[in-house]
Amino acid sequence: MKRTILILITSIFGLSTTAQTIRIADNNTNKPSGANIYSTLQAAINAAVADDIVYITPSTTSYGNATVGKRITIKGVGFGITEITPRGSTVGILSIQNSSNGTDNISGLVLTGFSFTDIAFVAGTGGGSYNNILVENLSGGTFNHSTSLPGSTSDLTIKDSMFTSINVGIVSATNNTIIRNNIVTGMISVANSSNALITNNLLLQSTNHVINNGGSSPNIRIENNIISGSTAYAFFSLTNAIVTNNIFYGVLPNGLYSPFHSNTFSNNLVLNAFTFPPAASGGPANSGINNITGTGPLFTNAPVSGTYNSTYNYTLQAGSPCIGAATTGENIGPSGGLYPWTGNLTLKPSNVPVITLFGNSGVVPQNQPVKSNVKAKAN
């Protein structure tokens, strides 16, 4: 029966290009045997070559820490799956190297569909770049690109995920970073990051700042987000940023530290009474037009909160001042903009098959076939 299940999984993955090999990490006690099945995530990654897929089999046990330094896809089962025994694809600290052996290149890495403790960029043995990396549909702690790296980082996309914080740049520069459609319960830092876009996110904060560019990130755009909590400073330090079409829901669009200047604030809504443009420090004045202050966005059901609650509904009610009030004539907040959403952001199942029904006759005659009923679901 184990062999049959493996064939089912492999056949669905087989829709991928023939150049890819499916490497299956499976730490369950009843895992199948055969080629390309590994007891640890690290062993599956080590065996993979460029463009392979490493599948993290759902389990009640974490796969622990691992390091990846290759252009592969690491894929879990996703979230919200109903099955006979609820399990997940969970790892500890996942370290991303530009090369783990001095030869492979990390550019083109895809991470999707699993939970994690932390994701950390680290220096590898090679001098390659960290480009064109996609991170989507993950749930966990900190996404941490904040150490000295030997190569450049460009075209990093972080989307449809939940994090406690996101740190990009800081020490090693990045270019063309997109952070969109995420739930973030702590700070987003894009210091030393050029051409960064932070859009259509739900940003929740109970301390004093949500976004920081360290005064060193040219061409940063902060658009169509909900920034919710009850703090006096949405920003740590911020310069030369375009801040448009956001909903500041209990958080005030002030800067906590200098430099905080040369920013443009337009068509934002602030729940509290507030005077635009916010006071500058360390440089030229901030500017902006068409901001709405002292009124609520009329969410369907979402109180001011610095914590996440899946029951909150951020859909705009009829008559909301956010409707049609953005710079483009769309809605202020995440129901407008480049990547609009309604209601709640939710983590999603992947298209990996999950067994939802397994049964047999209960009687196993000696030397006779076993009649079984197996159903699997792929989204």
C-alpha positions as CSV (number, residue, x, y, z in Angstrom):
1,M,0.0,0.0,0.0
2,K,2.9,2.3,0.7
3,R,4.2,1.8,-2.8
4,T,0.8,2.7,-4.3
5,I,0.7,6.0,-2.3
6,L,4.1,6.9,-3.5
7,I,3.0,6.3,-7.1
8,L,0.0,8.6,-6.6
9,I,2.2,11.4,-5.3
10,T,4.8,11.0,-8.0
11,S,2.2,10.8,-10.8
12,I,0.7,14.2,-9.8
13,F,4.1,15.8,-9.5
14,G,4.9,14.3,-12.9
15,L,3.0,17.1,-14.5
16,S,6.3,19.1,-14.1
17,T,9.0,19.1,-16.7
18,T,10.8,15.9,-17.2
19,A,14.1,17.5,-16.2
20,Q,13.0,17.8,-12.6
21,T,13.4,15.0,-10.1
22,I,11.1,14.8,-7.1
23,R,13.0,14.3,-3.9
24,I,10.7,13.3,-1.0
25,A,11.7,14.1,2.6
26,D,9.6,11.9,4.9
27,N,10.3,11.4,8.6
28,N,7.1,9.5,9.3
29,T,7.6,6.0,10.8
30,N,5.5,4.4,8.1
31,K,7.2,6.1,5.2
32,P,7.6,4.2,1.9
33,S,10.9,2.9,0.7
34,G,12.4,3.4,-2.7
35,A,14.5,5.8,-4.8
36,N,14.5,9.6,-4.0
37,I,13.0,9.1,-0.5
38,Y,15.0,10.6,2.4
39,S,14.4,10.5,6.2
40,T,15.6,14.2,6.6
41,L,15.0,17.4,4.7
42,Q,18.8,18.0,4.6
43,A,19.4,14.7,2.9
44,A,16.8,15.4,0.2
45,I,18.4,18.9,-0.4
46,N,21.9,17.4,-0.6
47,A,20.8,14.9,-3.2
48,A,18.9,17.5,-5.3
49,V,20.4,19.1,-8.3
50,A,19.4,22.4,-10.1
51,D,15.6,22.6,-10.8
52,D,14.7,19.6,-8.7
53,I,11.7,19.7,-6.4
54,V,12.1,18.7,-2.7
55,Y,8.7,17.8,-1.2
56,I,8.3,18.0,2.6
57,T,5.9,15.2,3.5
58,P,3.3,16.2,6.1
59,S,4.3,15.0,9.6
60,T,3.6,15.6,13.3
61,T,7.4,16.0,13.8
62,S,9.5,19.0,12.6
63,Y,12.2,18.3,10.0
64,G,14.6,20.4,12.0
65,N,17.2,22.8,10.6
66,A,18.5,22.7,7.1
67,T,20.7,24.6,4.6
68,V,20.0,25.1,0.9
69,G,22.5,26.5,-1.6
70,K,20.9,25.3,-4.9
71,R,18.4,26.5,-7.4
72,I,15.6,24.1,-6.4
73,T,12.0,24.2,-5.2
74,I,11.3,23.3,-1.6
75,K,7.6,22.6,-1.3
76,G,5.3,21.6,1.6
77,V,1.7,20.6,1.8
78,G,0.5,24.1,2.5
79,F,-2.2,25.1,5.0
80,G,-5.9,24.5,5.7
81,I,-5.9,20.8,4.6
82,T,-8.5,18.5,6.1
83,E,-7.2,14.9,6.3
84,I,-7.6,11.8,8.4
85,T,-4.7,12.9,10.7
86,P,-3.9,16.7,10.7
87,R,-0.2,17.2,10.0
88,G,2.0,19.8,8.5
89,S,5.2,20.4,6.6
90,T,7.4,22.0,9.3
91,V,11.1,22.9,9.5
92,G,13.3,24.7,12.0
93,I,15.8,27.2,10.8
94,L,16.3,27.2,7.0
95,S,19.6,28.8,6.0
96,I,20.0,30.1,2.5
97,Q,23.5,30.2,1.1
98,N,24.6,31.5,-2.3
99,S,26.5,28.2,-2.6
100,S,26.9,25.4,-0.2
101,N,29.7,23.7,-2.1
102,G,31.4,26.5,-4.1
103,T,29.7,25.5,-7.3
104,D,25.9,25.7,-7.2
105,N,24.0,28.9,-7.5
106,I,21.1,29.8,-5.3
107,S,19.4,32.1,-7.8
108,G,16.0,30.9,-8.8
109,L,15.2,29.2,-5.4
110,V,11.5,28.7,-4.6
111,L,10.2,28.2,-1.1
112,T,6.5,27.4,-0.7
113,G,3.9,25.7,1.5
114,F,5.6,25.0,4.8
115,S,6.0,26.4,8.4
116,F,9.3,27.4,9.8
117,T,11.1,28.8,12.8
118,D,13.3,31.3,10.9
119,I,14.7,31.8,7.4
120,A,18.2,33.2,7.4
121,F,20.5,34.3,4.5
122,V,24.1,33.2,5.2
123,A,27.4,33.5,3.4
124,G,28.3,30.4,1.4
125,T,31.6,29.2,0.0
126,G,31.1,30.6,-3.5
127,G,30.7,34.1,-4.8
128,G,27.4,33.8,-6.6
129,S,24.4,36.0,-6.4
130,Y,21.1,35.5,-4.5
131,N,18.8,36.6,-7.3
132,N,15.3,35.8,-8.4
133,I,14.2,34.1,-5.2
134,L,10.5,33.5,-4.6
135,V,9.1,33.0,-1.1
136,E,5.4,32.3,-0.9
137,N,2.7,30.7,1.3
138,L,4.9,30.2,4.3
139,S,4.2,30.6,8.0
140,G,6.7,31.2,10.7
141,G,9.1,33.6,12.5
142,T,11.6,36.0,11.0
143,F,12.6,36.3,7.4
144,N,16.2,37.5,7.9
145,H,18.3,38.9,5.1
146,S,20.5,41.0,7.4
147,T,24.1,39.7,7.3
148,S,27.1,40.3,5.2
149,L,26.9,38.3,2.0
150,P,29.5,37.8,-0.7
151,G,27.1,38.3,-3.6
152,S,24.3,40.7,-4.6
153,T,20.6,40.1,-4.0
154,S,18.1,41.2,-6.6
155,D,14.5,40.4,-7.6
156,L,13.4,38.9,-4.2
157,T,9.6,38.4,-3.9
158,I,8.0,37.6,-0.5
159,K,4.3,37.1,-0.8
160,D,1.1,35.4,0.6
161,S,2.8,34.5,3.9
162,M,2.8,35.1,7.6
163,F,5.9,36.3,9.5
164,T,6.8,37.9,12.8
165,S,9.2,40.2,11.0
166,I,10.9,40.7,7.7
167,N,14.5,42.1,7.5
168,V,15.8,42.8,4.0
169,G,19.1,44.6,3.2
170,I,20.5,45.9,6.5
171,V,24.1,45.0,5.8
172,S,24.2,43.7,2.2
173,A,22.3,45.7,-0.4
174,T,19.2,44.5,-2.3
175,N,17.5,45.6,-5.4
176,N,13.9,45.1,-6.6
177,T,12.3,43.6,-3.5
178,I,8.6,43.0,-3.5
179,I,6.8,42.4,-0.2
180,R,3.1,41.8,-0.9
181,N,0.0,40.2,0.5
182,N,1.6,39.1,3.7
183,I,0.5,39.2,7.4
184,V,3.4,40.6,9.4
185,T,3.1,40.9,13.2
186,G,6.4,42.9,13.7
187,M,8.6,45.2,11.8
188,I,9.5,45.2,8.1
189,S,13.0,46.6,7.6
190,V,14.2,47.4,4.1
191,A,17.3,49.4,5.0
192,N,19.9,49.5,2.2
193,S,17.3,48.3,-0.3
194,S,16.7,50.1,-3.5
195,N,13.4,49.8,-5.5
196,A,11.5,48.1,-2.7
197,L,7.7,47.7,-2.9
198,I,5.7,47.0,0.2
199,T,2.1,46.6,-0.9
200,N,-1.3,45.0,0.0
201,N,-0.1,43.7,3.3
202,L,-1.7,43.5,6.8
203,L,0.9,44.9,9.1
204,L,0.2,44.6,12.8
205,Q,2.3,46.3,15.5
206,S,2.1,46.7,19.3
207,T,5.5,48.5,19.7
208,N,6.6,51.8,18.2
209,H,7.4,51.2,14.6
210,V,6.3,49.1,11.6
211,I,8.5,50.0,8.7
212,N,12.1,51.1,8.6
213,N,14.3,51.9,5.6
214,G,17.2,53.3,7.7
215,G,17.3,56.4,5.6
216,S,19.3,54.5,3.0
217,S,16.7,53.0,0.6
218,P,16.0,54.9,-2.6
219,N,12.8,54.5,-4.4
220,I,10.8,52.7,-1.7
221,R,7.0,52.6,-2.2
222,I,4.6,51.8,0.6
223,E,1.1,51.3,-0.9
224,N,-2.3,49.9,-0.1
225,N,-1.5,48.4,3.2
226,I,-3.4,48.2,6.5
227,I,-1.2,49.2,9.4
228,S,-3.0,48.4,12.6
229,G,-2.2,48.7,16.2
230,S,-2.1,51.5,18.8
231,T,1.3,53.1,18.6
232,A,2.4,56.7,17.9
233,Y,5.0,55.8,15.3
234,A,4.4,53.7,12.2
235,F,8.0,54.3,11.0
236,F,11.4,53.9,12.6
237,S,13.3,56.1,10.1
238,L,12.2,56.8,6.5
239,T,13.5,59.0,3.7
240,N,12.5,59.5,0.1
241,A,9.6,57.1,0.2
242,I,6.2,57.3,-1.5
243,V,3.5,56.4,1.0
244,T,0.2,56.2,-0.7
245,N,-3.3,54.6,-0.3
246,N,-2.6,53.1,3.1
247,I,-5.0,52.7,6.1
248,F,-3.3,53.7,9.4
249,Y,-5.7,52.0,11.8
250,G,-4.7,53.2,15.3
251,V,-1.1,53.7,14.2
252,L,0.1,57.2,13.4
253,P,2.3,57.8,10.4
254,N,5.1,59.5,12.3
255,G,8.8,58.7,12.3
256,L,10.3,57.6,15.6
257,Y,14.0,58.5,14.8
258,S,15.9,60.7,12.4
259,P,16.2,60.7,9.5
260,F,12.6,61.0,8.7
261,H,12.2,63.4,5.8
262,S,11.6,63.9,2.0
263,N,8.7,61.5,2.0
264,T,5.5,61.9,0.1
265,F,2.2,61.0,1.9
266,S,-0.9,61.0,-0.4
267,N,-4.4,59.5,-0.2
268,N,-3.9,57.7,3.0
269,L,-6.6,57.3,5.7
270,V,-5.8,57.7,9.4
271,L,-8.3,56.6,12.0
272,N,-7.1,59.2,14.5
273,A,-6.9,63.0,14.3
274,F,-3.6,63.8,12.5
275,T,-1.9,66.6,10.7
276,F,-0.3,65.9,7.3
277,P,2.4,66.0,6.3
278,P,4.0,64.5,9.4
279,A,6.8,66.5,10.9
280,A,10.2,65.9,9.4
281,S,13.5,65.4,11.1
282,G,17.1,65.4,9.8
283,G,16.3,66.9,6.4
284,P,13.8,68.5,4.1
285,A,10.1,68.5,4.9
286,N,7.7,65.7,4.1
287,S,4.9,66.5,1.6
288,G,1.6,65.1,0.4
289,I,-2.0,65.7,-0.5
290,N,-5.5,64.2,-0.3
291,N,-5.1,62.4,3.0
292,I,-8.2,61.6,5.1
293,T,-7.9,61.9,8.9
294,G,-10.0,61.4,12.0
295,T,-12.4,58.8,10.5
296,G,-12.6,55.0,10.4
297,P,-12.3,52.9,7.2
298,L,-15.6,51.0,8.0
299,F,-14.2,47.5,8.0
300,T,-16.9,44.8,8.2
301,N,-15.5,43.4,11.4
302,A,-12.0,44.4,12.5
303,P,-11.2,46.3,15.6
304,V,-7.9,48.1,16.1
305,S,-5.4,45.4,17.0
306,G,-1.7,44.8,17.0
307,T,-2.3,41.0,16.9
308,Y,-3.6,38.7,14.2
309,N,-7.1,37.2,14.5
310,S,-8.4,35.0,11.7
311,T,-12.0,36.0,12.4
312,Y,-11.4,39.7,11.6
313,N,-12.9,40.8,8.3
314,Y,-11.2,43.8,6.5
315,T,-13.7,44.1,3.7
316,L,-14.9,47.7,3.3
317,Q,-18.5,48.3,4.0
318,A,-20.7,50.4,1.7
319,G,-20.1,54.0,2.4
320,S,-16.5,53.6,3.5
321,P,-14.4,56.7,2.8
322,C,-11.7,54.4,1.4
323,I,-13.9,53.4,-1.6
324,G,-12.7,55.1,-4.8
325,A,-10.4,57.5,-2.8
326,A,-7.0,56.2,-3.9
327,T,-4.6,58.1,-6.2
328,T,-5.8,55.9,-9.1
329,G,-9.5,56.1,-8.2
330,E,-9.4,52.6,-6.7
331,N,-9.9,51.8,-3.0
332,I,-7.5,53.0,-0.3
333,G,-6.2,49.9,1.5
334,P,-5.5,46.4,0.3
335,S,-8.7,46.0,-1.7
336,G,-7.1,48.3,-4.2
337,G,-3.7,48.5,-5.6
338,L,-1.6,46.1,-7.6
339,Y,-2.5,42.9,-5.7
340,P,-6.0,43.5,-4.3
341,W,-7.6,41.2,-1.7
342,T,-10.9,41.1,0.2
343,G,-11.9,39.8,3.6
344,N,-8.9,38.1,5.3
345,L,-5.6,37.1,4.0
346,T,-5.3,33.3,4.4
347,L,-2.6,30.8,3.9
348,K,-3.5,28.2,1.3
349,P,-3.2,24.5,0.6
350,S,-0.6,23.6,-2.1
351,N,-1.4,21.4,-5.1
352,V,0.4,18.5,-3.4
353,P,-1.9,15.5,-2.8
354,V,-3.0,14.7,0.7
355,I,-4.6,11.4,1.7
356,T,-8.1,12.2,3.0
357,L,-9.5,8.6,3.3
358,F,-7.7,5.3,3.9
359,G,-9.6,2.1,4.6
360,N,-9.5,-1.6,4.0
361,S,-11.6,-4.7,4.6
362,G,-9.9,-5.4,8.0
363,V,-9.3,-9.0,6.9
364,V,-6.0,-9.9,5.3
365,P,-6.1,-13.5,3.8
366,Q,-2.7,-15.1,3.6
367,N,-1.0,-14.7,0.2
368,Q,-4.0,-12.8,-1.1
369,P,-4.3,-9.2,-2.3
370,V,-5.5,-6.6,0.2
371,K,-8.5,-4.6,-0.9
372,S,-8.1,-1.0,0.2
373,N,-9.8,2.3,-0.5
374,V,-7.5,5.4,-0.7
375,K,-8.6,8.9,-1.6
376,A,-6.3,11.9,-2.0
377,K,-7.0,15.5,-2.6
378,A,-4.9,18.1,-4.4
379,N,-5.8,21.7,-4.6
